[in-house]
Amino acid sequence: MVAVLTWASHRPESPGSILGPPAIAGDSTGGLIAVMATNQVMSTGARLRPILLVCPNTDLTLSQPSVALKESGWARPWPVS
């Protein structure tokens, strides 16, 4: 994903093109991957359009208070230890 975003963000635009910098989107773990890829690509100075994240899984440590509050459910059927 990083290679494709890097390539797309550095390609020359043709005159009259409606294409601009690439955009990226992700849902759940795909949201986390989108954030990580975008961060890596933008650190090279590349331009990207805003990213769309739907319920991104961005707390891999499970240390946020909501983890303890929600305990378990359809999205996380295991208890927090």
Order of alpha helices (4+ residues) and beta strands (2+ residues): alpha-beta-alpha-beta-alpha
